[in-house]
Amino acid sequence: MKIQIARALIGLFVLAWAGPLSAHDGHAHIIMGTVTARGARDVKVKTPSGEVLAIAITDKTAVVNGKQKAKVADIQVGRRVVVDIGNGEDPLIAREIQLGVMAPAAPAGDH
């Protein structure tokens, strides 16, 4: 029981300490998720929590696959990505998009 209480207190401390830090300029915010749509100037990413975020792509946005440069055209629906959105203020603008693997297809029969 004491271990569970200690873990809960540590978790609360970490959340309380990290909250104010996330709002500071100079701190890179990232979004991880799966691409649900891509246009010429934006990408939509579904986060693990189910939220779909629209993120702008500019001429300054870097796209990388591993250590290799990639193109916006390489961002495909179903691909996992990690997006650096700078300070995280609206509108969300991608500074860098790291390409990951394609999300696994749902097994037949799962709907």
C-alpha positions as CSV (number, residue, x, y, z in Angstrom):
1,M,0.0,0.0,0.0
2,K,2.8,2.4,0.9
3,I,4.4,1.7,-2.5
4,Q,1.2,2.6,-4.3
5,I,0.9,5.9,-2.4
6,A,4.5,6.7,-3.1
7,R,4.0,6.1,-6.8
8,A,0.9,8.3,-6.8
9,L,2.7,11.1,-5.1
10,I,5.7,10.9,-7.4
11,G,3.3,10.9,-10.4
12,L,1.5,14.0,-9.1
13,F,4.8,15.8,-8.4
14,V,6.0,15.1,-11.9
15,L,2.8,16.3,-13.5
16,A,2.7,19.5,-11.3
17,W,6.3,20.2,-12.1
18,A,6.1,19.5,-15.9
19,G,2.9,21.4,-16.5
20,P,4.4,24.9,-16.2
21,L,7.5,23.9,-18.1
22,S,5.5,22.9,-21.2
23,A,4.4,26.5,-21.7
24,H,7.9,28.0,-21.9
25,D,9.3,29.3,-25.2
26,G,12.3,27.5,-26.4
27,H,10.9,24.2,-25.4
28,A,10.2,22.0,-28.4
29,H,6.7,20.5,-28.3
30,I,6.2,17.3,-30.2
31,I,3.1,15.4,-31.4
32,M,3.2,11.7,-32.0
33,G,0.6,9.8,-33.9
34,T,-0.7,8.4,-37.1
35,V,-1.3,10.4,-40.3
36,T,-5.0,10.5,-41.2
37,A,-4.8,12.9,-44.1
38,R,-2.2,15.0,-45.9
39,G,-2.7,18.0,-48.1
40,A,-0.2,20.2,-50.0
41,R,0.2,22.5,-47.0
42,D,-1.0,20.5,-44.0
43,V,-1.1,17.1,-42.3
44,K,-3.7,15.7,-39.9
45,V,-2.3,13.5,-37.1
46,K,-4.4,11.3,-34.8
47,T,-2.8,11.1,-31.4
48,P,-2.8,8.0,-29.2
49,S,-5.6,9.7,-27.2
50,G,-7.8,9.9,-30.4
51,E,-7.5,13.6,-30.9
52,V,-6.9,14.6,-34.6
53,L,-4.7,17.7,-35.0
54,A,-4.2,19.8,-38.2
55,I,-0.6,20.8,-38.5
56,A,0.6,23.3,-41.2
57,I,3.5,22.4,-43.5
58,T,5.7,25.3,-44.7
59,D,8.7,25.6,-47.0
60,K,10.8,25.5,-43.8
61,T,9.4,22.2,-42.6
62,A,12.0,19.5,-42.6
63,V,10.9,15.9,-43.4
64,V,13.2,13.1,-42.3
65,N,13.1,9.3,-42.6
66,G,15.7,8.0,-40.1
67,K,18.7,10.1,-40.8
68,Q,17.8,10.7,-44.5
69,K,16.0,13.8,-45.8
70,A,12.6,12.9,-47.2
71,K,9.8,14.8,-49.1
72,V,6.4,15.9,-48.1
73,A,5.1,13.4,-50.6
74,D,6.6,10.6,-48.4
75,I,4.1,11.5,-45.7
76,Q,1.4,8.9,-46.3
77,V,-1.9,8.2,-44.6
78,G,-1.4,5.4,-42.0
79,R,2.3,6.4,-41.4
80,R,3.4,7.0,-37.8
81,V,5.1,10.4,-37.3
82,V,6.7,12.5,-34.7
83,V,6.1,16.2,-35.4
84,D,8.1,19.0,-33.8
85,I,5.7,22.0,-33.6
86,G,8.0,24.5,-31.9
87,N,6.4,26.4,-29.1
88,G,3.0,24.6,-29.6
89,E,1.0,27.8,-30.1
90,D,-1.9,27.9,-32.6
91,P,-1.8,27.6,-35.5
92,L,0.3,24.5,-35.2
93,I,3.2,24.7,-37.7
94,A,5.6,21.7,-38.2
95,R,9.3,22.5,-37.9
96,E,10.2,18.9,-38.5
97,I,8.3,15.7,-39.3
98,Q,10.0,12.4,-38.5
99,L,8.6,9.5,-40.5
100,G,8.1,6.2,-38.7
101,V,6.7,2.9,-39.7
102,M,3.2,2.3,-41.2
103,A,0.6,1.6,-38.6
104,P,-0.3,-2.1,-38.6
105,A,-3.6,-2.9,-40.3
106,A,-6.5,-3.9,-38.1
107,P,-7.0,-7.7,-38.1
108,A,-9.9,-9.0,-40.2
109,G,-13.1,-9.0,-38.2
110,D,-12.1,-6.0,-36.0
111,H,-14.4,-3.1,-36.7
